[in-house]
Amino acid sequence: MRPIALLLLFPICLLAQIEKTLTSLYSIRNYTESQISPDAKRLAWVESVFNKQDTNSRNTIINILDLAHPTAAPHRLTAGDGTKTCAENSVHWSPDSQHLLFLSNCADGKRAQLYIALAAGGAPRKVTALNGLLAAAKWSPDGKQIAALFTENAIRMAGPTEATAVETGVIEESFYEQRLVLIDPATGKSTPLTPADTYVYEYDWSPDSKQFAYTAAKGSGDNNWWLAQLFTIPASGGDPKPILKPITQIAVPRWSADGSTIAFIGGLMSDEGVTGGDIYLVPSTGGAAKDITPNRKTSPAYLTWAPTSSTKLIITEHADGSSAISALDTKSGTSETLWQGDETIRASTEMLSVSLANDGKTAALVRTSWAKPPAVWTGGLTDLHAVTHANDAAKPQWGEARKIHWVSEGASVNGWLLYPKDFTPGKRYPMVVSVHGGPASQKAPSWPNPGFDLSLLAGEGYFVFFPNPRGSYGEGESFTAGNVKDFGYGDQRDIMSGVDAVLKTVPVDESRLGLGGWSYGGYMTMWGVTQTHRFKAAVAGAGIANWLSYYGENSIDEWMIPYFGATVYDDPEVYAKSSPITFIKNVKTPTLIVVGERDAECPSPQSYEFWHALKTLGVKTQLVVYPGEGHGFRDPKHREDVLKRTVAWFNDYLK
């Protein structure tokens, strides 16, 4: 018997609109980083083009623009010969704005190494020749040293969404620890600072360049982020000093200008790198942490101290299905909204980040929505302007977007409704409900990707509804914690009451409703079809069928304890009551199931278990397992195949 159902990919006959949409998406420049120099004179950004021929989808290029001549063409910064693309990213300006750090694998196409370039131009200088994975390189505030995160002899990219290694033979736990290292800019010599048995997730230099604040945990880096604590360590070497063991997850530690305080975001977070919570302050010498945003009705995701300030934070936040940037006074607790928009923003690999110059006013960030393709913007936060225009001619292949609000069990809930392309009033349309991953996340408007993005169904003549039910970001920490020990119950009721609210306002044919999602959205799809027969078709991507078996199969079980309150061995009932497999005999909905072969977050046996049950019970179903893929698909051909199968499945049952 095969342990998984591995189906060969096959061609699907599609409507011409999907091919047109994909052609449009493959022409889009995708901007992933945007960094303003401290003196506000130059802007660096990282960009890529979706490429269905590139099987790793990681190649990017770096451009630099002289803001004194904004109409001039940017110049490309590369460690290669300029004739090929490779993975070049992670840009970081020196404090004097004269040099730029970046990572590049142009030398061999495999290992990224650290380079230093003159901002004014010229060939960059290779600094390192390390065997492993480098990340998050940053200049010290005095400009004399470089710090980075380094995983020696790493056999794969870091993070639980990456494809897990193939395991055979005697299975033993083995850890590749990511350590904080100092790198000499002149010689490239690297010196590890943090212990060899500890995985470092994030760090920040102290303002005097003599210490670091960092978050870390012992053991597996993929699994123990949820247990990370805050430490400090001297830049000259020595023992780490524990500063705080937080009661929830911790992210984005930032040292104040006077060195007395470390700010961070703490809260219930289901995924490493998908940050949201309240803002806390803790003395840099240790002590109790203070929540300075209790009862805030947003979810801060990123923070930075205003330049030279120890009392003012600039924060970005999930807010009511949208994004916002605010200034927060740490003494009074008062805040001012500097910018808010129905779009998604970022300036670095950190979610919802923004890049600020030393004047505290000039910013840089990437902005995107369903109406606007990605572009790099700069200027004051109240008068930003676009500096990239490669995507200006792109036209949405979907209809307009409307924010939806409704009340569910006394609580305000939000979501988004995407209209069909070429919507005709009076005509009745099918609708697909798309549930986001997480659950601690938020669906906000952004230009779709050529993969499992159900926004693209709007181009096929569907309404697409994106609810942000309890457990999501954007409505405050109590709302995010609203599904603790209650997966599939309150969040399901929020979603279904949202569906009812939509049905009262737009011409949706209630007999043609679909349901889909990935990860937590895949779970909610599997769960949803066990709870109601209102959906006539479903697509579950990387879902979870059985929390009891899942606990022993996945590589990140530590995330579950804050949500379920105990291990599955101590309280199996709380896991069983939220498992779709418990109610599997209720399912009548035709369900397509897709998953990556080497998914560590939502392993393929979960999809196999759900598929096996449906086919045994005579429910129309299909399982597709994609070879070599993890939780986040990397091969563009696989991503496109998932999209095409999804469209075909919904078309078969809803049109």
N, C-alpha and C positions, 0 to 999 in steps of 0.2 A: 504494500500500500504506500502510495506517495504521501509524505507528510504535509504537502501543500498542493493545491490545484494550480498548476502552472500552465496557463493557456498561451498558445502562440498568438501574436498580434495578427490581425487580419484587416484588409481594407473594408471601409464602410462607405456606402453610397450616401452622400450628404447633399443638403441644400446648398445652392450656390452662395447664399449669404454668409455661411460660416467660413467658406474659403475666402470670401472677400474680407471678412473680419480678420482672419488670420493674416492675410497679406498686409492689411493695415497695421496690425500689431507688430509684425516682424520688421516694419520700417521705423519703429519708434526707438528713439534714443532714451535709454533708461539711466537716470542720474542717481547714484547711490551715496555720494558724499559731496559736501560743499563747505570749504573752509576758508574763511576770511583771514588775511594776515593780521597780526596784532596792530600794525600801523594803518590798517584799512586801505592799503594801496594796491594789494593784489588779492586775487581770488583763485583758488585751486578747486577743481572738482574732478570727480571720477564718473565715467560714463561707460555704458556698454550698449550694444545693439543685440536684440533678441535674434538668435541665429539657430535655426533648426538643424544646421549641419554640425554644430559644435556640441559634441556629446557630453561636455562637462559644464557648459553654460556659466563659466566663471571668468572668462576673459574680459578685461576692462582696460581703459586707457585713462591717463591723467592729462588734463588741460589746465593751463594757467593764463589768466587774463590780467593785464595791466589796467587797473580801474581808472588811471589817469587818461587812458585812451580807450574808452569802452566800446568804440565803434571798430577798433582794430581787431583783427582775428586773434583768437587765443593761440598760444603755441603749445604743442604737445611735449610733455615731459616723459621720457622713457629711458629705461636702462638698455633697451635693445637698439637695433639699427633703424627703427622707424618703419620697416617694411612689413612687420607682422604685429599681431596683437598677442598679448599674453596677460597674465593676471598682475595688474599693477594698481595698488590701492593704498589705503591706510595712511593718508597724507597728514602731516603735522608740522606746523610752522615753528621755527625757532623764535624765542622771545624777542629778538631784535629784527625779525621779519626778513632776514637776509638768507636764510637757508630753509630747505624743506626736506623733511624725512619722508620716505615712502618705502613700501615693500614691492618687490618685483621678482617674478620667477622667469624673466626673460633669458637668464643665463643658460638654464637647462630645461625650462618648461615644467619643472617639478617643484623644487624647494624654493620658496620665496626668501629672498635675502634683503637686508636693510641697505638702503642707499641714501646718500645726502646730495642734494642739488643746490646750486646757487639760484636764488630767486631771479636774478637778473639774466640767467641763461647759462648755457654751457653744458658739457657732458657731466652727468652725475657720477659720483664716486661710490663704488661698492665698499661697504663697511664690513659686512659679516660674511662668513662662509661656514654656516652652522648646519648640522644635520638634525633637522627637526622642524617644528612649526613655530614661526614667529608671529606675534600679534601685538597690537596696541602699543606701538613704539611712541614715546613722548620725550621731548626735551625737558630737562630740569628747568625750573624758573630762572636760574642764573645762566642758563645756556651752556653749561660746561659738561654736562653728562646726558646720557640717554638711558632711559629705562624701557623695558619691554616685557611681555609675557612670552615664555619659551617652553615648549614641550620637546624634550630631547628624544630623538628616535621615534617620533610619532608615526604611526602606520596609517593614519587616516586624518581627515579634517576633524577639528574639534566640534563637539556639540551633539546632543542627543537626536537632532533631526537628520544627522548624516547617516549614511548606510553603515550598519554595524559590521564588524569584521566577521568573516566566516569562521565558525567554531566547529572543530571536529576533534576526535580523540578525547583524551582526558581533559575535562573542562575545569579550568581554574581561573579565579579572578586575577586579572593583571591590570595594573593601573599605569597610565602614562601621565605623570603629574606636570601640570603647567605651573612653572615657577616664575617669580619676579626676578629679573636679572638686570644688572647694570652693564652697559656697553660703552666702551671707550670710543669716542668718535674718531680718534686719530688712528688707533690700532685695530679696532674691531673686537678686542678682547672682551669676552663676556664673563661676568662674575655672578653666580647665583646668590640670591639674598635669602629667600624663603626656604623652609625645610623641604627635604626631598620627599617627605611623605604627605605633603599638603598641596592641594590644588588651589591656585589663585584665580579668581574670576575677574575682579576689577581692582583698580588701584588709582591713587592720586598722590602727586608730589606735595609735600609740605611747602609753604611759601618761601621758606629759607633754604630749600633744596637739601635739607639734612635728614628728612624722614619720609616715610611713606605711610599712607593709610591704605589698607586693602581688605577685601573680603575673601575668605578662604574656608575650606573644609578639608578634612582628611578623607582619604579613600577615593573612590571613583569620581572623576570630574563631572561626568554626565549625570550621576545619580545624586550627588550630595550638595548641589547648589542650594537646595531647599533647607539645608542645615548650616549654611555659611554664617560665619561670625566675622566681626570687625576686629582688625588688628592694626598695630603700628609696628614699624621696624626701622632702625637707623639705616641711612644710606651707606654708612661706613661699615655696616655689618653688625651682627649681634643677634641676640635672641628676640623673637617676636614678643610683643606685649599685647595680651588680650584686652580689648577695649570694651566690647559689648557682645553678649549673646542675645540676639534679638528674639522676640516672642513670635515673630512671623518672618517672612523672607525679607532680604535686604538687598539694595541695589544702589548704584550711582553715589558712592562716597565722595564727598568734596570738602576740601580743607579751606577754612576761612582765611582771609588775608592776614589777620593778626596771629594765626596759628593756634588760637584757643579752642576752636570748635570744628567739629566735623558734621556736616549735614549729610543726610541720606534719605532714601525713600524706603519705607517699610510697609508691608501689607501682605495680604493673601494673594500670592502669585502662583499660577499653575505652570508657567513656562519660563525657563531661563531666557532672559533677553526681552521678554514681553512684560515690561515694567508698569506697575501702577500701585498706588497706595497713598499713604499720608507722608508728610515731610517731618523728619525728626532731627533734633540737634542733640549731640552728645559731646561733653568735654573731650578734648584730644588726649587728655591724660587718663581718661576713663571715668565712669560714673553712670548715673541714670540718664536714659534718653528721654527727651521731652517731645511729645507730639505737638507741633505748632500749627497743625491744620485739622484739628478734630472736627468732625461733622461737616467737612468741606464737601460740597456736592459735585465734585469733579474727582478725577483720578490723576494726580501728578505722575508724570512718566520720566521726566528728565529735569535736572537742575544744575545751575552753575552760579557761583557767587558773582555779583556785579563786580567789574574790575576794581581792585584795591579796597573792596568793601568787606566788612565783617558783619553787616546788619541787613544787607539787601540781597535777595536771591532772585534770579531770573528762572522761572520754571515754565515748562511746557506740560500740557495736560490733556487727557481725554475729557471731553466736556459735552454731554448731551448728544452723543453721536457725531461730534465734530472735534476740532483741534483748537487749542488756545495757547497763548503765551501771556504770562502774567509776571508782574513784579511783586515780590512778597517781602514785607518788612518783618524781620525775625523777632524784633522786640515787641512791636505792637500787635503783630498778627494781621495787620491790614494788608490788602492786596489790591492791585490795579490791573485790569485786563489791558494788555498792550496791543493784542491782536487776537482775532478769532475768525475762523473760517470753516466752511463746510468742505473740508479737504483733508488730506494727509500730508504731514510735513516731516522732514528729517534733514540733518546735516552730516551725520556720521553713521556708523554702524549701530549706534544706540538709538532706540526708538524715540520718535518725536523730538529729536535733538535740534539745537540751534547753535550756530557758531557766532561768537561776539568778538569784535575788535576791542582794543584797549580803551577806546573812547566810551565804551559802554552803550553806544548808540547804533553803530553800524553792524549789521547782521548779515548772515548768509544762510540760506536753507534751500532745500528742494521742496517744491509744492506740486501737488497733483490732485485731481478730482475726476469725477465722471465727465465733467464738462471740459477740463483742462488736462492735456497730457503733461508728463513731467517736464519741469523747467527749473533752472537755477535762478534764484532771486537774491537780490542784495539791496542794501540801503537801510534807512531807518525802519524800525518795526512798524511804524505807522505810514510809511511811504515807500514800500518795497517796489522794485521794478525788476523785470526779467532780463537776464543777460544772455540766456541761451534761447535760440529760436529754431532749432532743428526740427522741432515737432509742431511748429505753428500751423502747418497746413493739414495736420491730422484732424479728421472729423469723427465724432462719435458714431459708432455703428450700433447704437442703442438709443433709447429715448431719454426724456428728461428725468431727473431724480427729485423726489419730494421727501422731506423729513416727515415722519409719522409719529404722533404721540397718542398714547392711550393709557387708561388706568386699569391696572390688574390687581385685584385684592387690596385696593387702597393705595397702591404705589404707582408713581408715574414711570412709564416705560417708553423708550424711544426705539425707533428703527428707521429704515429707509425703504422707499418704494421706487423701483426703477420701472419706467414706462416702456412699453414696446416701441421699437423703432417704427416710425410712420403711424403712430397711434391715430385711430379714427374714432371720434366720439360716437357712442351708441352701439358700437360693435363689441361683442363679448369675447374675452380673451382667456386663455389658460394662465395660471400663475404657479410659479415654483417658489417655495419658501427655502431660503438659504441660511443655514445656521453657522455662525462663525466658529473657529477653533478656540481652544483655551482650556476651560471656559473663561478664565480671567483675560479678557481681551475686549475689543470693541470694533464693530464694523463702522468705518467712516468712509466717505467717498474717496476713490482713487481710480486712476486709469487702469483697466484690467490688464492682466498678463495672459499670454497664450498657454493656459493650462486649466486647472480646475478652478475657474472663476465663473460662477454662475451668472455674473453680470452679463456675460455674452449671450445668455438665453434671450435677453431683451431684443437682440438683433434678429432672433428667430420668431418674434411675435409673441413673447411671453411678458406678463408682468413678473417682476422678481422682487420678492419681499425679504429684507434683511433685518430681522429683529435683534435687539440687544437686551435679552431677558436677564432676570436676576442672575448674578454670577458674573456679569459683564462689568467692564470699566465704564466710567463716564458719569456715574450718579453717586459717587462716594463709596467709602469703604464698607459701610453696612450693606449696601446693595450688592457689592462684589461678594460679600460673605453670605449672601442670601440663599445659596444652594448647598451650604455645608450640611452634610449628612442627609441631603434631600435631592440628590441628583435625579433628574427626570420627572420630578413632581412639580414644584413651584415654577421651575424654568419652562416646563412643558405647558403649564397653564398660562404663563405669560405669552408664550408664542401663539397658542391657539386663540387667546383673547385678542392678540394683535391681528391674527388672520381675520377674525370677525370684524374688527375695526376697519380693516382694509376693504372687506366685502361691502361695507355700508357706503363706501365713498367712491369706488371705481368699478367699471363694468367687468368684473371677473366672473367667469363661469365656475360656480362652486363645484360642479361635477368634474372639473378638470384641474385639480390641485395636485402639485408635486412637492416633494420634500428632498432636500439634499444637503450635504455638508462633509467637511473633512476633519479628522481628528475628533475633538469634542463634538463638532458638527456631524461627523460620521456616527458617533455614539448616539447623538440625539435623533439621527435619522433611523438607526436601528431601533431605538427606544420608541420613537414616534409611531412607527408602523405597528408596534405591539399595543399601542394605547388607543388608536383611533383608526377608523376605516375611511376617513375623509380624504386621505391622499390616495390617488389612483396610480402613482408611480413614484419610485424613490431611487436615489443613488447615494450609497454610503461609501465614502472614501476614508480609508484608514480608520475604521470605526472600532468600537469595543462592544462585544456581544455579552461578555460574562466577566464581571469584575472579580469574581473569585478565582477563575483560572488566569485572568489577566495579571493579577498580582504576582504570580509566580513565573510569568512569561516575559514581562517587560524589563527593561534595563534602568528604569527610573522610578522604582516603587516609592521612593521617599516623598514624592509629590502628593501621594495619596493620603498620608497620615493627617495633614491639616484638614483635608476635606471629609474624610470618613471617620476621623476621631480615634482610630485604632488600626492595628494591622488586621489583615483578613483572618489571621490565626486567632486573634483575640476577640473579634466581633464579626463573624462571617455573615450574620443576619443583615447588618447594615449594607454590606456589599450585595447580598442576594436580592434585597428588595429593590435595588436600582439596576438590576441586570436585565437587559432585553431577553436573554435566554429564559428567564423565569416565566415570561409571558409569551413565549414564542408561538404557542398554539393560537394566539389571537390574530396572527398576521395573515392578511389576504392580499397585501399590496405587492405588485411586481417590483423586485428590488435588484438593481445592479450593484455589485460590490467590487471595489477596486482597492489595491493595496500594493506597497512595495515589498519585494521579497525579503529585504534585510532591514525592515522597519524596527527600530529598537523602542520607539515610543508606543506604537500601537501594532504589535507584532502580527504577522500574517495569519497565525493560527486563530486569532479572534475573528477575522473575516471568514476563514475556512469554517469555523464553528457555526457562524450565522448562516452561511451558504448551505452547509450540510443540512441544517435543520429545515431551511425553507424548501430545499429540493425533496427532502424526506416527506414533508407535509404537503407537497404538491403545489407550492407557490412558485410562480414564474420568477426565475432568478438566473443570474450569471455571475461568476467570479472571474476576475482577471488579476493575476499576480505579475507584477512587472519586475523582470530580472535585474538584480544589482541595485535596486533603488531602496533608499531609506524612507524616512517620514516626509522629507522634502525632496521631491523628484528633481534630478539634475539633468537627465537626458531630455532635450527638447522634443525628440520624437515621441518619447513616452508621455510627456506632458500634453502634447497635441493629441495623442491617441486617447488619453483619458477624456479630454474635452469632446472629441468627436463621438466617442461612445456615449458620453453623457447626453449630448444633444440628440443622438439617434434614439436613445432609450426613452427620453421624455417625449420626443415626437411620436414614437410608436404608440404610446399609451395616452397622451394628452391631446393629440391633434387628430 
